[in-house]
């Protein structure tokens, strides 16, 4: 744990796309990098794909929806969230066209339509235990209310006990769950939990 220095919190900027991608990859426990690798051009790394995607303006996965925690000019934490739209009619059938490892996550997203959905949330390991995660979650509450919703959702592997404890301390409860699809890109089995926090 690193305790020296002051942490600053700010909205991400376009030039932060690479930091957003790196922290999102950390949040994804290997899944994001695997999915990005499927889209990579010859000679392109997974993180480079993630950086390109984070650099877009009009997508949900974008620097525009990220908050960064900075220490000494380094991005040490990030929360990326937005209001989830209602899925198009018949979109459940589209799940079959997704990589299997992604299907339970998207199925749970459908249950979270209309909420402020935390798609990526990470603090670098050496900076954990300093309250950065709690502060980023507080910032997400501000964004949710500003966006006109009083419910926040997030997905977490039930075996990720540290993250689950943090969310539960912050008032999240289990809304739904789906079995995780085992895959070499991530270390988890068991269920993926959809957690919800009501702000009123």
Buried (B, 14 or more C-beta within 10 A) or exposed (E): EBEEEEBEBEEBEEEBBBBBBBBBBBBBBBBBBBBBBEEBEEEEEBBBBBBBBBBBEEEBBBBBBBBBBBBEEEBBBBBBBBBBEEBEEEEEEEBEEBEEBBBBBBBBBBBBEEBBBBBBBBBBEEBBEBEBBEBBBEBBBEBBBEEEBBBBBBBBBBBBEEBBEBBBEBBBEBBBBBEBBEBEBBEBEEBBBBBBBEEE
